[in-house]
Amino acid sequence: MARRKLDQKRVVLTGASSGIGFELAKQLLEKGCRLVATARRQERLKELQAFTVFSNQLEMVSGDIVSAKLRQSLIDKAITSFGGVDILINNAGVGGLGPFEKSTEESLRKIMEVNFFAPVELTRIAIPILRKGVSPIIVNISSVLGHRAVPEKSEYCASKFAIHGFSDSLRAELKGEIDLLLVSPSTTQGEFFEHAVENHSDRDWTPKKAMSPATVAKKSIQAIVVGKHEIVLTIGGKSLVFLDNIAPTLTNKLVQRFG
């Protein structure tokens, strides 16, 4: 992976209206990036204007990332406004909570559409444009649950395992022509649980000892700059992945007991 400077880099970012996405947008703008930001909530996107004094540094496109028309418009906007794309950050995501047997097909399809099919198809149309970029990179914001699954998030875990596998395969195909970074945070403060597609869980999912979105964004940007293939952001997350690799049976028992 190539070390890169961020100033004047042309970025397409999804899920930019809150949480990790909003902090990524804010910090990238402050570092001089030119940004095409998208999310469903246009009024939240407009708050990003406070983080740049240059009107030509930020383009906002509101809409649903599952729409093929919206995805194409993001790439088109980056080309017409900035001349291309150097960095694609697939951040938009949704979750579902509760036992799998209480969930629905509609919930599963929604989660997979947003978390897997949308970023994959956006990546597909972005690759030819990224090839013409400067030190191009694709960044997939995944989860530690894409390494090790836990109860009552089966559909979310499945979507993150899928994006993990896709990322590893695509990175090998691109052979460094375009870099690919997989970011795997643990539980993060924000609106994720409030906006779950479905919630059939009896558990209190209020985040405790969660990393802030600003910290996740900062560490992700550092990984983009220094050139990493993958980062797992917390000690707890790293420990879970390590334990699952060396003692999967024990990990299964611990996850069954403590969730």
N, C-alpha and C positions, 0 to 999 in steps of 0.2 A: 504494500500500500504506500502511496506517495504522501509525503508531508506537504501540506498546502496552506496558503494564506487565504483568509476569508474576505478581505476587503474587495469589494466589487464583484464577488461571486454571485452568480444568478441562481436563485433557489426557488424550487416549488415545494410548498409545505402543505400537507393536509391536516385537518383537525386542529386548526390554528386558533380557535375561539376560546379555549379554556385549557387549564391544566398544563401538561407538558408541552402541548402544541403552542399555547399562548406564550409560554416562557421561551421556547425555542425561537419563535418569531421575534419576540422582544430583544433577545440577546443577539440574534443574527443581524437585526436592523442596527443595533448599537455598534456592531462590529463592521458596519459598512456594506453588508450584503444588500443585493437587490432582490426583492422578495415578491413572489406570487403566493398569496396566502388564501386558503379556502376553508370554509366551514359552512354549516347550515345557517348559523345565526349571524346575519349581516351586521346587526347592531353591536355585537361583541367584536367582530372583526375591525370595526371602525375605531375601537379603542387603541388599536395598534398604531394609529397615526400619531399618537402622543410620543412615540419612541423614535421618530425620525423627523428631521427638519427639512428633508428633501422630498418634495411631492412626487418626484419621479423614481423614488427608491422602493415604493410599495404599491403593489396592485392587489386588489381584493376581489375575489370571485366567490359569491355565496351560492350554495347548492348542496345537493346530496352526492357524496362521492361514489355511490353505487350507480350513478347515471353515466353512461358512456359519453354522452354529449358533454357533461360537465368535465369529465376527465380530459377529453380532447381540448376543451376550451382553456384548461390550465396550461397545457403545452403551447397552444396557439398564443395565449396571452404572453407567456414568457418569451416567445420568439418575436412577437410584434413589439413588445415593450422593451426587451432587454437584448434581443438578438440571439437568444438560445438559453440553454440550461446547463449548469455545472453541477448542481446538487439537487437530487430528488429525495425528499424526506417523507416517507409513508408513515404517518403518525395516527391518523384517524382510527378510532376503535370503539367498540361497544362490548358489553358483557351481559351475561345472564347468571342468575343466582338460584340455587336450590337443587334438589335431587333431579337427576336426568329423567326419571319416570314421570315426574310431575310437569315436565316441560312440554313444548309443542314443536311440531315441524316448522311452524312459522318462525319461532324463536331461533331455532338452529340455523335456518336459512338466512335470516337477517344477520346474525352474528358472522356467519361465514361470508356473506356478501360484503359486509363492511370490513372485516378483519383480514380476509384472504383474497377473495376474487377482485375486489376493487383495487387494492395496492398492486396485485399481480398484473392486472390489465393496464393500470396507469404506468407501471414499469415497462410493459411491453411497448407502448407507444412512445415512451420517453427515451428508450435505448438509442435509437438512431440519432436523436438530437443530442443526447449526452456524449455520444462518440465524437461529436464536433466541439465539445466543451473543453474547458481548461481544468485539468486535474479532476475529471468527473468522478462522482461518487453517488451511489444509491445508499440511503440509510433507512433501514426498516426498524421501527420502534416496536419491539415485541414484548416479551415478559419472561421472567424466570420460570413461569408456568408453561413456557414453551420448551423447557428442559425437563421439568418434573411436574406432573399433574397432581391436583388435589381434589378432594370431594367438593361437590356442590358448585363446581365451575367447569363441568365436563365439556360443554360446548365452547366456552372461551378457551380452555386449555387446548382443545382440538384445533381451533383456529390458529393458535400461537405455535403449536407443533408444526402445523402446515407451513406457516410463514418461515419458521426456522429451517425446515427441510428445503423449501424453495430457495431461501437465501444461500444455503450452503451449495446447492446445485448450481445456481446462477453464478455465484462467485467463481466457481471452477470453470464454468463456460466462458466467462468474460476474460479470464486469464490476465487480470491486471489492466486490461484496456480501459475498463471502468471498475473502480473499486466498489466494494460492498461491505457495509458495516451493519452488524446486527446488534441492537441495543436491548438488553434484557433487564429492566428494572424489577424491583419487588413492589409491594404495595406502596402507592404514591398518594399523597394528599390530593384532594380534588373532588370532581363531581361524578366520578366513574360509577360509584355504587348508587347514587341518586338517579342516574339515567340508565340503569340496567334495562335491557329489553324486556326481561321478565324477572320477577323475584318471588320464588316459592319457598324461600328459606326462612327458617325460624331463628337463624343466628343473627347476632348484632354485628354488622359488617363495618361499623364505624372504625376507620383506620386508627391504629394505635402504633406509635413509634414509626410512622411512615415517613419516607423521604419526601422532601418538598419538590414540587415540579421544577422550581428554579434550580435545584441541585441536580436533578436528572438532566435538565437541559444543559447546564454547565458542563457536566461530565460527558454528555453526548458530543457537544461541540469540541471539547478537548480531544476526544477520540477521533473526530473528523480531522482535526488539525494535525495530530501527531501520526495518524495513519494506523488504525487498528482494524482488524476484521470483526471482532466481537468483544463486547464488554458485558459482564454481569455486575451490577452496580452496588450490591450490599454484601456485607460479610455473611449475613444469614442466607442470602441467595446463593452465594458461592459455596457455602457449607452444604446447602441442600443438594446442589448439583454434584458436588464432590462425593457426598455420602451415597447418592443414588448410583453413581458410577462404580463405587467400590463395594457397596453392600445394598443392592436393590431390595432384597428380601427384608432386611432390617428397616429400610426406608419405607417400604410398604406398610409395615406394622406401625411405625411411628406416625405415618400420615393417616392411617385408619384411626388411630387413637386420638391424635391431636388435631387432625385436619389441616 
